[in-house]
Every structure is written in structure tokens, then in C-alpha cells.
Amino acid sequence: MSVRKILVPLAGRPEDDEVLATALSVAADFEAQLVGLFARPDPSEALPYLGDGVSGQVIEDLMQAAREGADQASGRVRAALEKAAAAKGIPVAAKGAEPQLPSARFLDVTGRRDEVVAAHSRLSDLIVFGEGTTGSAGGSALEAAMMSAGRPVLIAPKKSWSPVGGTVAIGWDESAEAARAVTAAIPFLERAKSVTILCIGGKELDPGPGSTLADYLALHGVIADVHLVDAQTRAHGEVLLEQAEKSKTDLLVMGGYSHSRLREFIIGGATQHIRSHATIPVLMAH
């Protein structure tokens, strides 16, 4: 297993700088190519919402303003990518140039952001997201990458992070989602200095599942400690993040949306809590 292509959806906001710094750190460690993706809105898609009484000139003015706004945002993304790559000593590849690793590349694609991100995630090894405008990391684009495209995502915290994965904690609940996150994280786990398996539940905790995972990781040359944590009445997401921070972890690995997205949205869940409160990098898969 290897990480060779890292996709980073960007919007031309100040927060892009921190996300890029974290993602470029991963790209440098794995000698991968980072692709900075700007999803350019198609102004014609807004036409059905303007109503019948809007004149052609007004429509053209609105579309021109939208195009200019997208051009400016695209320019900010390209400039931020080039600046961050230069600071890391990573070359920015020109379009059509011979592949070079590690490297960075800029991509400007017109379309709905979720659809563009999902389409370009399918042939990416890792998709990195920062905090969204709603306060939940990645917004709906993260769900598109993780659930529609079936790819692992890395949530970058508000501050830049380097290295990512020196000390790893795994949130383990035996779910299919957690298992996919573990297998996606193998490149990180094989390089980690220490790995801790966190089994969070009630008082009657069974060490068996954690030991089974530890046995699997040992086949990959990864030695992991198993920690059983009684969550008592607290939310599992809160306890998981607290335990990971307490052990000075710089990567948390966990399954995403073991329950339905609707259930998590209405009554909360570990995924929603982590997306809104992560202060360390989190690798998540569904």
C-alpha cells in the first residue's frame, strides 16, 4: 500500500493555507503528488432561480460577476498552492509535464463542488479537508468523497500539522467502517513510532476485539497497545478525541458514519463530534 495522490479541495479562503501546509507535509513524507482542486461554480445553473421577469442584460451582468468572482477565487487558490509548495521545497508541476514526486499540481474544474470532488476523489489515495464554512470539517464535499467515492479522508485541524502520523490512535469498535479506516491508514501505521488501539464503551469492556486488531496489525509489522476506556455516560466521540489528545497523538484513525447521516445529524454521533471539534489530524473512512 502507498500514498501517491493526495487531493485537496480548496475554495480560496484564508483557511486554505493551514490545510495546504498539513497536506504538503503528508505529500513530502510519502513522496506523493498533491492536487489542489478548485471547483468552479457554473453560473448558468443559477438561471432557473432568477424568475421570468429578469431581463437578459441583468442575467448577463450576474453571470459575468459570477465568472469574475470564480476567477478571483481560482487565482487565490493557485497562489496559495504555489506559495505553500515553495515553502516546503516541493515543485509545482506544469500541465502535461512528466510526473515528478513529490510535487504539487493545480486543477480548476467547472461543476457542482460535491460532484467535482466525488469524481476526482475516486482516483485519489487520500482527500484532505479543512474546516468548512458551517464549522463541520469539509461540509457536504467530505461526505461525497468518503461515501459517494468511497475514499478515505483526512481532516486537517485549524493549525498546520507536521508530521502527521508519528503517534497514531485508532478508535476501534469492530465496525466495517473502522476496519476500512484501518486498512486505509496502513501506510501511516507502518511508519508510526507508536500505535494505540482505543476501545471505548461501558464498564463491561472486552479486550478481545482490540487484541484481534493488534494481531492483524502485527502481520504488517505494526506493534500496537490496546487501551480499554469506560465512556460512562459521555458521548463516544468526545471521549475518543479526549483520549487521543491526552496521549499526544498526531493522527486519529476511525470509521465514519457507522450510523446513518440522518441519525448523526439529528441526535449527534462520533463522526459529527469529531468533524466539528477535531484539534488533531483525523483519518476517516466509511
C-alpha contacts under 8 A as a table, 3 or more apart, distances in Angstrom:
res1	aa1	res2	aa2	distance
1	M	186	I	7.19
1	M	187	P	6.27
2	S	30	F	7.64
2	S	187	P	5.93
3	V	6	I	7.40
3	V	30	F	6.14
3	V	31	E	7.97
3	V	32	A	6.25
3	V	125	D	5.66
3	V	126	L	7.28
3	V	187	P	7.14
4	R	27	A	7.87
4	R	30	F	7.10
4	R	31	E	6.93
4	R	32	A	4.18
4	R	33	Q	5.99
4	R	124	S	7.95
4	R	125	D	6.56
5	K	32	A	5.58
5	K	33	Q	5.00
5	K	34	L	6.03
5	K	35	V	7.28
5	K	124	S	5.23
5	K	125	D	5.40
5	K	126	L	6.83
6	I	23	A	7.60
6	I	27	A	7.04
6	I	32	A	6.97
6	I	33	Q	6.15
6	I	34	L	4.73
6	I	35	V	6.09
6	I	124	S	6.00
6	I	125	D	5.97
6	I	126	L	4.94
6	I	127	I	5.75
6	I	128	V	7.22
7	L	34	L	5.97
7	L	35	V	4.90
7	L	36	G	6.30
7	L	37	L	6.92
7	L	120	H	7.79
7	L	121	S	6.85
7	L	124	S	6.27
7	L	125	D	7.88
7	L	126	L	6.28
7	L	127	I	4.67
7	L	128	V	6.29
8	V	20	L	7.58
8	V	23	A	7.49
8	V	34	L	7.14
8	V	35	V	6.03
8	V	36	G	4.97
8	V	37	L	5.87
8	V	127	I	5.79
8	V	128	V	5.02
8	V	129	F	6.46
9	P	36	G	6.06
9	P	37	L	4.65
9	P	38	F	6.10
9	P	39	A	7.60
9	P	117	V	6.95
9	P	127	I	7.83
9	P	128	V	7.26
9	P	129	F	6.77
10	L	13	R	7.74
10	L	16	D	6.27
10	L	36	G	6.52
10	L	37	L	5.82
10	L	38	F	5.43
10	L	39	A	7.81
10	L	77	V	6.52
11	A	16	D	7.30
11	A	38	F	6.16
11	A	39	A	7.60
11	A	73	A	6.63
11	A	74	S	7.60
11	A	77	V	6.64
12	G	16	D	6.62
12	G	73	A	4.86
12	G	74	S	6.55
12	G	75	G	7.77
12	G	76	R	5.09
12	G	77	V	4.70
12	G	80	A	7.95
13	R	16	D	5.67
13	R	73	A	7.95
13	R	76	R	7.83
13	R	77	V	7.93
14	P	17	D	6.16
15	E	18	E	5.77
15	E	19	V	6.72
15	E	130	G	7.37
15	E	131	E	7.69
15	E	158	K	7.48
16	D	19	V	5.17
16	D	20	L	5.98
16	D	77	V	7.75
16	D	80	A	7.37
16	D	130	G	7.46
17	D	20	L	5.22
17	D	21	A	6.22
17	D	80	A	6.44
17	D	81	L	7.98
17	D	84	A	7.07
18	E	21	A	5.14
18	E	22	T	6.40
18	E	158	K	6.58
18	E	159	K	5.70
18	E	160	S	4.61
19	V	22	T	5.32
19	V	23	A	6.13
19	V	128	V	7.51
19	V	129	F	6.89
19	V	130	G	5.58
19	V	156	A	5.89
19	V	157	P	7.64
19	V	158	K	7.63
19	V	159	K	7.92
19	V	160	S	6.45
20	L	23	A	5.03
20	L	24	L	5.82
20	L	81	L	7.00
20	L	84	A	6.63
20	L	160	S	7.95
21	A	24	L	5.24
21	A	25	S	6.23
21	A	84	A	6.34
21	A	160	S	5.56
21	A	161	W	7.13
22	T	25	S	5.17
22	T	26	V	6.64
22	T	156	A	6.69
22	T	160	S	5.09
22	T	161	W	4.92
22	T	162	S	6.25
22	T	164	V	7.66
23	A	26	V	5.19
23	A	27	A	6.23
23	A	34	L	7.44
23	A	128	V	6.58
23	A	156	A	7.92
24	L	27	A	4.79
24	L	28	A	6.02
24	L	34	L	6.86
24	L	84	A	7.86
24	L	85	A	7.06
24	L	88	K	7.28
25	S	28	A	5.22
25	S	29	D	6.27
25	S	88	K	7.83
25	S	161	W	7.62
25	S	162	S	5.84
25	S	163	P	6.39
25	S	164	V	7.36
26	V	29	D	5.11
26	V	30	F	6.23
26	V	32	A	7.94
26	V	162	S	7.90
26	V	163	P	7.28
26	V	164	V	6.52
27	A	30	F	5.36
27	A	31	E	5.52
27	A	32	A	4.65
27	A	33	Q	6.21
27	A	34	L	6.23
27	A	102	P	6.39
27	A	103	S	7.79
28	A	31	E	4.97
28	A	32	A	6.57
28	A	90	I	7.69
28	A	102	P	5.91
29	D	32	A	7.86
30	F	102	P	7.82
31	E	101	L	5.32
31	E	102	P	4.33
31	E	103	S	7.84
32	A	101	L	5.57
32	A	102	P	4.78
32	A	103	S	6.71
33	Q	100	Q	7.72
33	Q	101	L	6.00
33	Q	102	P	5.34
33	Q	103	S	4.73
33	Q	104	A	5.40
33	Q	105	R	7.28
34	L	102	P	7.90
34	L	103	S	6.31
34	L	104	A	4.59
34	L	105	R	6.20
35	V	104	A	5.81
35	V	105	R	4.78
35	V	106	F	5.78
35	V	107	L	6.79
36	G	77	V	7.72
36	G	78	R	7.88
36	G	81	L	6.89
36	G	104	A	7.40
36	G	105	R	6.12
36	G	106	F	4.87
36	G	107	L	6.01
37	L	106	F	6.27
37	L	107	L	4.87
37	L	108	D	6.12
37	L	109	V	7.50
37	L	117	V	7.96
38	F	74	S	6.37
38	F	77	V	7.10
38	F	106	F	7.96
38	F	107	L	6.18
38	F	108	D	4.89
38	F	109	V	6.29
39	A	108	D	6.19
39	A	109	V	5.13
39	A	110	T	5.71
39	A	111	G	6.26
39	A	112	R	6.96
39	A	113	R	5.27
39	A	116	V	6.39
39	A	117	V	7.60
40	R	70	A	6.10
40	R	74	S	7.65
40	R	108	D	6.68
40	R	109	V	5.70
40	R	110	T	4.38
40	R	111	G	5.99
40	R	112	R	7.58
40	R	113	R	7.50
41	P	70	A	7.08
41	P	110	T	5.86
41	P	111	G	5.49
41	P	112	R	6.08
41	P	113	R	7.35
42	D	45	E	5.83
42	D	46	A	7.95
42	D	110	T	6.05
42	D	111	G	5.70
42	D	112	R	7.35
43	P	46	A	5.74
43	P	47	L	7.52
43	P	63	M	5.51
43	P	66	A	6.11
43	P	67	R	7.04
44	S	47	L	5.47
44	S	63	M	7.15
45	E	48	P	7.05
46	A	49	Y	5.65
46	A	50	L	7.01
47	L	50	L	5.44
47	L	51	G	7.85
47	L	59	I	7.73
48	P	51	G	6.59
50	L	54	V	6.67
51	G	54	V	6.26
54	V	58	V	6.54
54	V	59	I	6.88
55	S	58	V	5.34
55	S	59	I	6.39
56	G	59	I	5.07
56	G	60	E	6.17
57	Q	60	E	5.07
57	Q	61	D	6.12
58	V	61	D	5.07
58	V	62	L	6.16
59	I	62	L	5.16
59	I	63	M	6.16
60	E	63	M	5.11
60	E	64	Q	6.04
61	D	64	Q	5.10
61	D	65	A	6.15
62	L	65	A	5.12
62	L	66	A	6.20
63	M	66	A	5.01
63	M	67	R	6.18
64	Q	67	R	5.07
64	Q	68	E	6.18
65	A	68	E	5.12
65	A	69	G	6.10
66	A	69	G	5.07
66	A	70	A	6.18
67	R	70	A	5.12
67	R	71	D	6.13
68	E	71	D	4.99
68	E	72	Q	6.25
69	G	72	Q	5.20
69	G	73	A	6.28
70	A	73	A	5.08
70	A	74	S	5.97
71	D	74	S	5.09
71	D	75	G	6.11
72	Q	75	G	5.07
72	Q	76	R	6.30
73	A	76	R	5.08
73	A	77	V	6.30
74	S	77	V	5.12
74	S	78	R	6.26
74	S	108	D	7.13
75	G	78	R	5.18
75	G	79	A	6.09
76	R	79	A	5.11
76	R	80	A	6.01
77	V	80	A	5.16
77	V	81	L	6.10
78	R	81	L	5.14
78	R	82	E	6.17
78	R	106	F	6.36
79	A	82	E	5.20
79	A	83	K	6.08
80	A	83	K	5.15
80	A	84	A	6.04
81	L	84	A	5.27
81	L	85	A	5.97
81	L	104	A	7.77
81	L	106	F	7.49
82	E	85	A	5.19
82	E	86	A	6.04
82	E	92	V	6.61
83	K	86	A	5.21
83	K	87	A	6.29
84	A	87	A	5.15
84	A	88	K	6.41
85	A	88	K	5.11
85	A	89	G	6.08
85	A	90	I	4.97
85	A	91	P	6.52
85	A	92	V	6.94
85	A	104	A	6.86
86	A	89	G	4.90
86	A	90	I	5.85
86	A	91	P	6.84
87	A	90	I	7.72
90	I	102	P	6.44
90	I	103	S	5.41
90	I	104	A	6.84
91	P	102	P	7.61
91	P	103	S	5.15
91	P	104	A	6.26
92	V	103	S	5.74
92	V	104	A	4.59
92	V	105	R	5.55
92	V	106	F	7.96
93	A	97	A	6.41
93	A	99	P	7.61
93	A	100	Q	7.49
93	A	103	S	6.33
93	A	104	A	5.90
93	A	105	R	5.30
94	A	97	A	5.37
94	A	105	R	7.16
95	K	105	R	7.92
100	Q	103	S	5.93
109	V	116	V	7.19
110	T	116	V	7.74
111	G	115	E	7.08
111	G	116	V	6.04
112	R	115	E	5.44
112	R	116	V	6.04
113	R	116	V	5.12
113	R	117	V	5.97
113	R	141	A	6.78
114	D	117	V	5.23
114	D	118	A	6.06
114	D	140	S	6.65
114	D	141	A	4.63
114	D	144	A	5.84
114	D	145	A	7.97
115	E	118	A	5.13
115	E	119	A	6.07
115	E	144	A	7.35
116	V	119	A	5.22
116	V	120	H	6.25
117	V	120	H	5.34
117	V	121	S	5.85
117	V	141	A	6.38
117	V	144	A	7.03
117	V	145	A	6.34
118	A	121	S	5.05
118	A	122	R	6.55
118	A	141	A	7.44
118	A	144	A	5.29
118	A	145	A	4.82
118	A	148	S	6.39
118	A	149	A	5.31
119	A	122	R	5.84
119	A	149	A	7.09
120	H	123	L	6.24
120	H	124	S	6.96
121	S	124	S	5.03
121	S	125	D	7.88
121	S	126	L	7.79
121	S	127	I	6.74
121	S	145	A	5.77
121	S	149	A	6.13
121	S	151	R	6.68
122	R	145	A	7.73
122	R	149	A	5.20
122	R	150	G	7.21
122	R	151	R	6.68
124	S	127	I	6.98
124	S	151	R	7.56
125	D	151	R	7.14
125	D	152	P	7.37
126	L	151	R	6.77
126	L	152	P	5.60
126	L	153	V	5.67
126	L	154	L	6.94
127	I	145	A	7.31
127	I	151	R	7.42
127	I	152	P	6.60
127	I	153	V	4.69
127	I	154	L	6.05
128	V	153	V	5.72
128	V	154	L	4.65
128	V	155	I	5.95
128	V	156	A	6.73
129	F	137	A	6.50
129	F	138	G	5.10
129	F	142	L	7.03
129	F	153	V	7.27
129	F	154	L	6.24
129	F	155	I	5.10
129	F	156	A	5.94
130	G	137	A	5.48
130	G	138	G	5.83
130	G	155	I	5.91
130	G	156	A	5.02
130	G	157	P	6.46
130	G	158	K	7.08
131	E	134	T	7.98
131	E	135	G	5.91
131	E	136	S	6.00
131	E	137	A	3.93
131	E	138	G	5.79
131	E	139	G	7.85
131	E	155	I	7.95
131	E	156	A	7.57
131	E	157	P	7.26
131	E	158	K	6.94
131	E	276	S	7.99
132	G	135	G	5.33
132	G	136	S	5.51
132	G	137	A	4.86
132	G	138	G	4.94
132	G	139	G	5.29
133	T	136	S	7.46
133	T	139	G	7.44
134	T	139	G	6.94
135	G	276	S	5.93
136	S	139	G	5.80
136	S	272	Q	7.49
136	S	275	R	5.20
136	S	276	S	4.57
137	A	142	L	7.52
137	A	155	I	6.64
137	A	275	R	5.05
137	A	276	S	6.28
138	G	141	A	5.83
138	G	142	L	4.71
138	G	143	E	7.83
138	G	155	I	7.65
139	G	142	L	5.80
139	G	143	E	7.31
140	S	143	E	5.16
140	S	144	A	6.32
141	A	144	A	4.89
141	A	145	A	6.24
142	L	145	A	5.17
142	L	146	M	6.08
142	L	153	V	7.27
143	E	146	M	5.08
143	E	147	M	5.49
143	E	148	S	7.19
144	A	147	M	5.46
144	A	148	S	4.85
144	A	149	A	6.37
145	A	148	S	5.90
145	A	149	A	4.96
145	A	150	G	6.41
145	A	151	R	5.91
145	A	152	P	7.68
145	A	153	V	7.30
146	M	149	A	5.86
146	M	150	G	4.88
146	M	151	R	4.91
146	M	152	P	5.85
146	M	153	V	6.37
146	M	285	A	6.14
146	M	286	H	6.09
147	M	150	G	4.97
147	M	151	R	7.34
147	M	286	H	6.18
150	G	285	A	7.65
150	G	286	H	6.88
151	R	285	A	6.69
151	R	286	H	7.88
152	P	181	A	6.86
152	P	184	A	6.51
152	P	283	L	6.86
152	P	284	M	5.72
152	P	285	A	4.58
152	P	286	H	7.49
153	V	283	L	5.71
153	V	284	M	5.39
153	V	285	A	6.41
154	L	281	P	6.68
154	L	282	V	5.49
154	L	283	L	4.42
154	L	284	M	6.34
155	I	275	R	7.49
155	I	278	A	7.78
155	I	281	P	5.54
155	I	282	V	5.03
155	I	283	L	6.40
155	I	284	M	7.79
156	A	159	K	7.89
156	A	160	S	7.56
156	A	161	W	7.74
156	A	280	I	7.08
156	A	281	P	4.97
156	A	282	V	6.95
157	P	160	S	6.95
157	P	161	W	7.66
157	P	278	A	6.12
157	P	279	T	5.14
157	P	280	I	5.53
157	P	281	P	5.84
158	K	279	T	7.10
161	W	164	V	6.50
161	W	280	I	7.96
161	W	281	P	7.59
163	P	166	G	6.48
163	P	250	D	7.63
164	V	250	D	5.72
164	V	251	L	6.08
164	V	281	P	7.06
165	G	168	V	5.59
165	G	188	F	5.70
165	G	189	L	7.25
165	G	191	R	7.54
165	G	192	A	5.81
165	G	249	T	7.93
165	G	250	D	5.55
165	G	251	L	4.96
166	G	191	R	7.17
166	G	192	A	4.61
166	G	193	K	5.50
166	G	194	S	7.07
166	G	249	T	7.85
166	G	250	D	6.42
166	G	251	L	7.58
167	T	192	A	5.71
167	T	193	K	5.87
167	T	194	S	5.08
167	T	195	V	6.09
167	T	248	K	7.47
167	T	249	T	5.02
167	T	250	D	5.52
167	T	251	L	6.49
168	V	189	L	7.06
168	V	192	A	6.65
168	V	194	S	6.35
168	V	195	V	4.80
168	V	196	T	6.33
168	V	249	T	5.58
168	V	250	D	6.26
168	V	251	L	4.88
168	V	252	L	5.89
168	V	253	V	7.34
169	A	195	V	5.74
169	A	196	T	4.71
169	A	197	I	5.82
169	A	198	L	6.75
169	A	244	A	6.10
169	A	249	T	6.34
169	A	251	L	6.41
169	A	252	L	4.92
169	A	253	V	6.18
170	I	182	V	7.57
170	I	195	V	7.59
170	I	196	T	6.21
170	I	197	I	4.79
170	I	198	L	5.77
170	I	252	L	5.84
170	I	253	V	4.65
170	I	254	M	5.99
171	G	178	A	7.36
171	G	197	I	6.35
171	G	198	L	5.03
171	G	199	C	6.39
171	G	200	I	7.65
171	G	240	L	6.76
171	G	252	L	7.29
171	G	253	V	6.11
171	G	254	M	4.97
171	G	255	G	7.63
172	W	175	S	7.72
172	W	178	A	6.20
172	W	197	I	6.52
172	W	198	L	5.92
172	W	199	C	5.35
172	W	200	I	7.61
172	W	210	G	7.04
172	W	254	M	6.91
173	D	178	A	6.78
173	D	199	C	6.46
173	D	200	I	7.57
173	D	209	P	7.82
174	E	178	A	6.52
174	E	179	A	6.86
174	E	209	P	6.75
175	S	178	A	5.23
175	S	179	A	6.32
175	S	255	G	7.47
175	S	258	S	7.01
176	A	179	A	5.05
176	A	180	R	6.22
176	A	255	G	7.73
176	A	258	S	7.95
176	A	286	H	7.76
177	E	180	R	5.18
177	E	181	A	6.29
177	E	254	M	7.68
177	E	255	G	4.34
177	E	256	G	6.14
177	E	257	Y	7.53
177	E	258	S	6.19
177	E	285	A	6.02
177	E	286	H	4.58
178	A	181	A	5.02
178	A	182	V	6.25
178	A	253	V	7.96
178	A	254	M	5.28
178	A	255	G	3.76
178	A	256	G	7.34
178	A	285	A	7.07
178	A	286	H	7.52
179	A	182	V	5.10
179	A	183	T	6.33
179	A	255	G	7.21
180	R	183	T	5.22
180	R	184	A	6.07
180	R	255	G	7.12
180	R	285	A	6.01
180	R	286	H	6.79
181	A	184	A	5.09
181	A	185	A	6.07
181	A	253	V	6.34
181	A	254	M	5.77
181	A	255	G	5.54
181	A	283	L	7.03
181	A	284	M	5.66
181	A	285	A	4.66
181	A	286	H	7.26
182	V	185	A	5.02
182	V	186	I	6.37
182	V	253	V	6.74
182	V	254	M	7.36
183	T	186	I	5.32
184	A	187	P	7.49
184	A	285	A	7.68
185	A	188	F	5.35
185	A	189	L	6.11
185	A	253	V	7.17
185	A	283	L	7.29
186	I	189	L	4.85
186	I	190	E	5.94
187	P	190	E	5.42
187	P	191	R	6.69
188	F	191	R	5.36
188	F	192	A	6.15
189	L	192	A	5.05
189	L	195	V	7.14
189	L	222	V	6.62
190	E	220	H	7.07
190	E	221	G	6.80
190	E	222	V	5.86
192	A	195	V	6.75
194	S	223	I	7.52
194	S	224	A	6.98
195	V	222	V	7.67
195	V	223	I	6.83
195	V	224	A	4.78
195	V	225	D	6.50
196	T	224	A	5.37
196	T	225	D	4.85
196	T	226	V	5.95
196	T	227	H	6.99
197	I	210	G	6.51
197	I	214	A	7.71
197	I	224	A	6.60
197	I	225	D	5.98
197	I	226	V	4.72
197	I	227	H	5.96
198	L	210	G	7.74
198	L	226	V	6.30
198	L	227	H	5.08
198	L	228	L	6.17
198	L	229	V	6.99
198	L	240	L	7.46
199	C	205	L	7.89
199	C	207	P	7.99
199	C	210	G	6.61
199	C	226	V	7.47
199	C	227	H	6.19
199	C	228	L	4.94
199	C	229	V	6.03
200	I	205	L	7.87
200	I	228	L	6.12
200	I	229	V	4.73
200	I	230	D	5.97
200	I	231	A	6.09
200	I	236	H	6.77
200	I	239	V	7.75
200	I	240	L	7.20
201	G	204	E	7.73
201	G	205	L	6.36
201	G	228	L	7.92
201	G	229	V	6.42
201	G	230	D	5.31
201	G	231	A	5.43
201	G	232	Q	7.51
201	G	236	H	7.50
202	G	205	L	6.23
202	G	229	V	7.87
202	G	230	D	5.02
202	G	231	A	5.86
202	G	232	Q	5.80
203	K	230	D	5.57
203	K	232	Q	7.29
205	L	228	L	6.64
205	L	229	V	7.84
205	L	230	D	7.50
206	D	209	P	6.95
207	P	210	G	5.52
207	P	211	S	6.17
207	P	226	V	7.63
207	P	228	L	7.02
208	G	211	S	5.09
208	G	212	T	6.16
209	P	212	T	5.08
209	P	213	L	6.41
210	G	213	L	5.19
210	G	214	A	6.19
210	G	226	V	5.90
211	S	214	A	4.86
211	S	215	D	6.14
211	S	226	V	6.85
212	T	215	D	5.12
212	T	216	Y	6.39
213	L	216	Y	5.03
213	L	217	L	6.22
214	A	217	L	5.12
214	A	218	A	6.14
214	A	223	I	7.07
214	A	224	A	5.69
214	A	225	D	7.36
214	A	226	V	7.47
215	D	218	A	5.10
215	D	219	L	6.78
216	Y	219	L	5.47
216	Y	220	H	7.22
217	L	220	H	5.18
217	L	221	G	6.58
217	L	222	V	5.11
217	L	223	I	6.78
217	L	224	A	7.34
218	A	221	G	4.83
218	A	222	V	4.80
218	A	223	I	5.57
218	A	224	A	7.69
219	L	222	V	7.21
231	A	234	R	5.52
231	A	235	A	7.14
231	A	236	H	6.43
231	A	239	V	6.37
234	R	238	E	7.16
234	R	239	V	6.91
235	A	238	E	5.43
235	A	239	V	6.46
235	A	269	G	7.52
235	A	270	A	7.28
236	H	239	V	5.12
236	H	240	L	5.92
236	H	269	G	7.71
236	H	270	A	5.90
237	G	240	L	5.11
237	G	241	L	6.21
237	G	269	G	6.71
237	G	270	A	3.80
237	G	271	T	6.89
237	G	273	H	5.73
237	G	274	I	6.17
238	E	241	L	5.42
238	E	242	E	6.14
238	E	270	A	7.27
238	E	273	H	6.81
238	E	274	I	7.57
239	V	242	E	5.01
239	V	243	Q	6.05
240	L	243	Q	5.26
240	L	244	A	6.18
241	L	244	A	5.10
241	L	245	E	6.11
241	L	274	I	7.11
241	L	278	A	7.23
242	E	245	E	5.19
242	E	246	K	6.02
243	Q	246	K	4.99
243	Q	247	S	6.35
244	A	247	S	5.42
244	A	248	K	6.51
244	A	249	T	5.38
244	A	252	L	6.75
245	E	248	K	5.00
245	E	249	T	5.76
245	E	280	I	7.53
246	K	249	T	7.56
249	T	252	L	6.97
249	T	280	I	7.53
250	D	280	I	5.88
250	D	281	P	6.23
251	L	280	I	6.43
251	L	281	P	5.02
251	L	282	V	5.55
251	L	283	L	7.04
252	L	280	I	7.37
252	L	281	P	6.39
252	L	282	V	4.62
252	L	283	L	6.08
253	V	282	V	5.86
253	V	283	L	4.80
253	V	284	M	6.01
254	M	282	V	7.56
254	M	283	L	6.46
254	M	284	M	5.17
254	M	285	A	6.97
255	G	258	S	6.72
255	G	271	T	7.96
255	G	284	M	5.39
255	G	285	A	5.12
255	G	286	H	5.78
256	G	271	T	5.55
256	G	284	M	5.59
256	G	285	A	5.33
256	G	286	H	4.90
257	Y	260	S	6.01
257	Y	261	R	6.25
257	Y	264	E	7.56
257	Y	270	A	8.00
257	Y	271	T	5.92
257	Y	286	H	6.36
258	S	286	H	7.34
259	H	263	R	6.62
259	H	264	E	6.76
259	H	269	G	7.93
260	S	263	R	5.28
260	S	264	E	6.36
261	R	264	E	5.09
261	R	265	F	6.01
262	L	265	F	5.05
262	L	266	I	6.15
263	R	266	I	5.24
263	R	267	I	5.92
263	R	268	G	6.92
263	R	269	G	7.91
264	E	267	I	5.53
264	E	268	G	4.26
264	E	269	G	4.90
264	E	271	T	7.54
264	E	272	Q	6.49
265	F	268	G	5.52
265	F	269	G	7.81
265	F	272	Q	7.29
268	G	272	Q	6.20
268	G	273	H	7.15
269	G	272	Q	5.48
269	G	273	H	6.21
270	A	273	H	5.18
270	A	274	I	6.12
271	T	274	I	5.28
271	T	275	R	6.11
272	Q	275	R	5.14
272	Q	276	S	6.24
273	H	276	S	5.28
273	H	277	H	5.98
273	H	278	A	7.93
274	I	277	H	5.16
274	I	278	A	5.08
275	R	278	A	5.99
278	A	281	P	7.17
278	A	282	V	7.31
